[in-house]
């Protein structure tokens, strides 16, 4: 399952992305033996983060809206506060 640390990292990198969705390159990083390849799209409803975790090619699709992250990772529903993800990344 996509960890809160990973979401915090993705959101931090997404905040610095100034591309339109169709121009946005795939981004990637590694954490705990997995490589995450994803794309961030800004929509009217908020950010949408989608991609796959390798080597097992597990898909994830997350929406960030009103301070909440929700969506599907590895076929399981996930939901938590953005601040919880930031706390996980900070080691809290």
FILO-947433 format. One line per 3 residues: number of its first residue (from 1); for each residue x, y, z of N, C-alpha, C, O. Coordinates in pm, whole numbers, plus 50000, padded with zeros to 5 digits. Each point is the difference from the previous one (the first is absolute). Example, Ala and Ser with C-alpha at 12.3 -4.5 7.8 and 13.67 -1.06 7.14 Angstrom:
! residues 2
1	51319:49431:50780:49911:50119:50000:50090:50120:50000:50104:49998:50066 | 49861:50107:49862:50082:50119:50006:49923:50109:50073:50051:50111:50017
This chain:
! residues 92
1	50084:49883:50000:49916:50117:50000:50089:50124:50000:50109:49999:50056 | 49844:50105:49883:50074:50125:49990:50009:50063:50139:49898:50027:50063 | 50224:49995:49983:50017:50055:50134:49979:50150:50002:50010:50066:49897
4	49961:49986:50219:49981:50144:50016:50129:50074:49967:49997:50112:49949 | 50117:49826:50079:50129:50061:49965:50009:50021:49849:50042:50106:49954 | 49918:49795:49971:50007:50007:49855:49908:50111:49949:50038:50077:49912
7	49841:49930:50144:49907:50105:49958:50057:50137:50032:49988:50093:49919 | 50074:49923:50197:50060:50128:50038:50109:50038:49899:50010:50115:49960 | 50071:49788:50001:50106:50026:49902:49940:50041:49866:50045:50096:49937
10	49854:49831:50020:49936:50030:49872:49939:50139:50003:50013:50076:49904 | 49920:49957:50205:49936:50130:50010:50103:50113:50001:49978:50105:49940 | 50133:49873:50126:50105:50102:50003:50055:50022:49861:50024:50114:49960
13	49997:49779:49965:50052:50016:49865:49892:50056:49907:50031:50072:49905 | 49844:49895:50121:49890:50051:49918:49985:50150:50018:49966:50071:49905 | 50059:49977:50214:49986:50143:50026:50099:50082:49918:49973:50116:49969
16	50139:49824:49998:50100:50073:49923:49984:49982:49849:50077:50057:49923 | 49824:49865:50035:49979:49974:49858:49911:50108:49941:49890:50024:50050 | 50156:50041:49845:49923:50104:49937:49947:49961:49863:49970:50088:49918
19	50020:49785:50055:49957:49953:49868:49850:49984:49994:49935:49972:50100 | 50010:50047:49780:49862:49961:49975:49997:49848:49994:50102:49936:49974 | 49781:50005:50051:49990:49854:50010:50053:49930:49875:50070:49900:50011
22	49897:50153:49871:50044:49932:49879:50150:50013:49976:50058:49922:49924 | 50005:50175:50141:50143:50020:49985:50081:49939:50114:50123:49993:49992 | 49809:49963:50112:50069:49953:50120:50074:49870:49972:49941:49902:49956
25	50189:50097:50071:50075:49876:49983:49971:49906:50116:49954:50042:50106 | 50072:49832:49873:49991:49904:50109:50113:50031:50097:50113:50027:49959 | 49856:49969:50167:50101:50022:50102:50025:49867:50070:49917:49910:49995
28	50198:50079:50070:50031:49874:50068:50091:50023:50118:50076:50097:50006 | 49913:49812:50090:50094:49995:50111:49993:49860:50060:49906:49925:49972 | 50193:50041:50109:50005:49867:50063:49990:50014:50150:50050:50095:50060
31	49883:49806:50000:49982:49997:50145:49978:49855:50042:49914:49931:49946 | 50165:50023:50151:49988:49864:50056:49995:49892:49892:49918:49908:50007 | 50169:50103:49894:50012:49896:49897:49900:50010:49887:50003:49918:49909
34	49910:50180:50094:49902:50018:49893:50033:50128:49924:50053:50095:50056 | 49913:49905:49816:50010:50121:49919:49859:50043:49966:49920:49923:49947 | 50050:50203:50084:49868:50057:49973:50011:50090:49876:50081:50092:49996
37	49837:49879:49904:49994:50080:49878:49859:50057:49995:49902:49926:50003 | 50087:50207:49991:49868:50062:50012:49992:50129:49921:50099:50052:49949 | 49781:49997:50043:49970:50125:49933:49901:50075:50088:49913:49939:50061
40	50100:50192:49946:49910:50084:50078:49923:50089:49905:50057:50065:49913 | 49813:49936:50105:49915:50084:49916:49921:50095:50089:49939:49958:50098 | 50062:50169:49868:49917:50099:50069:49864:50000:49933:49990:50018:49879
43	49905:49962:50200:49863:50005:49947:49924:50107:50077:50051:50056:50097 | 49828:49973:49860:49917:50098:50070:49970:49953:50142:49982:50082:50090 | 50012:49789:49930:49969:49943:50131:50123:49984:50090:49985:49971:50118
46	50135:50047:49828:50123:49982:50077:50103:49922:49920:49984:49980:49880 | 50120:49975:50188:50105:49922:49933:49961:49853:49990:49935:49945:50090 | 50104:49992:49800:49983:49857:49982:50140:49942:49977:50072:50044:49910
49	49965:49859:50172:50131:49935:49992:49976:49856:49957:49931:49925:50069 | 50126:50036:49817:49980:49863:49953:50130:49943:49947:50085:50073:49948 | 49928:49797:50066:50121:49935:49952:50006:49854:50041:49898:49937:50029
52	50225:50010:49972:50023:49860:50035:50124:49989:50087:50094:50079:49989 | 49904:49820:50097:50114:49966:50085:50064:49875:49941:49931:49901:49973 | 50200:50104:50008:50072:49886:49941:50096:49941:50102:50050:50074:50085
55	49979:49796:49909:49995:49912:49884:49866:49929:49981:49983:49931:49899 | 49924:50081:50194:49876:49924:49988:49891:50068:49918:49892:49942:49985 | 50131:50178:49963:49908:50073:49912:49865:50026:50066:49897:49999:49932
58	50103:50025:50199:49876:50029:50072:49958:50143:49969:50078:50094:50015 | 49797:49922:49940:49949:50131:49963:49949:50077:50121:49954:49941:50098 | 50056:50192:49895:49936:50084:50100:49941:50122:49931:50053:50048:49899
61	49838:50001:50156:49930:50116:49948:49943:50074:50119:49908:49952:50066 | 50146:50166:49963:49963:50074:50120:49954:50141:49966:50055:50065:49911 | 49845:49980:50160:49951:50137:49986:50036:50076:50126:49990:49947:50111
64	50053:50177:49872:50032:50087:50113:49901:50116:49993:50003:50080:49907 | 49910:49927:50194:49894:50101:50001:49965:50036:50142:49980:49913:50085 | 50012:50217:49942:49959:50050:50132:50083:49940:50113:49946:49966:50106
67	50185:50022:49872:50087:49950:50105:49994:49851:50024:50055:49950:50098 | 49879:49975:49812:49989:49855:50012:50058:49932:49877:49991:50051:49889 | 50069:49833:50133:50047:49913:49893:49910:49879:50000:49978:49940:50106
70	49970:50023:49778:49916:49880:49993:50016:49938:49863:50035:50067:49903 | 49939:49805:50090:50009:49931:49873:50026:49853:50018:49963:49940:50101 | 50102:50001:49799:50026:49856:49997:50148:49976:49977:50062:50059:49912
73	49994:49853:50171:50139:49958:49986:50006:49849:50011:49961:49944:50103 | 50086:49990:49794:50008:49855:50003:49865:49933:50015:49990:49892:50060 | 49905:50171:49887:49867:49944:50009:49930:50026:50132:49887:49955:50019
76	50176:50117:50071:49939:50031:50130:49975:50149:50013:50080:50082:49955 | 49807:49951:50106:49968:50140:50023:50088:50056:50111:50024:49933:50100 | 50024:50189:49882:50079:50069:50101:49942:50140:50018:49947:50059:49905
79	50062:49993:50217:49955:50136:50027:50067:50049:50128:50004:49929:50100 | 50050:50191:49895:50063:50060:50117:50020:50148:49975:49991:50046:49887 | 50038:50028:50219:50025:50143:49990:50137:50027:49940:50095:49926:50025
82	49915:50179:49897:50129:50042:49944:50100:50024:50112:50117:49962:49988 | 49840:50098:50120:50091:50028:50112:50055:49871:50061:50114:49999:50047 | 49808:49894:49954:50049:49871:50050:50114:49950:49912:50098:49945:50051
85	49890:50074:49818:50106:49958:49908:50126:50082:50024:50110:49947:50000 | 49873:50183:50020:50117:50084:50025:50067:49959:50130:50122:49999:50008 | 49800:49967:50093:50056:49955:50127:50077:49870:49985:50104:49982:50062
88	49845:49927:49855:50069:49874:49976:50133:50024:49932:50099:49934:50031 | 49904:50161:49877:50125:50030:49929:50101:50065:50092:50120:49984:49981 | 49833:50089:50117:50091:50068:50092:50047:49908:50113:50086:50037:50080
91	49857:49843:49924:50041:49904:50102:49920:50014:50128:50038:49946:50103 | 49850:50125:49891:49914:50016:50118:49908:49882:50017:49921:49996:50094
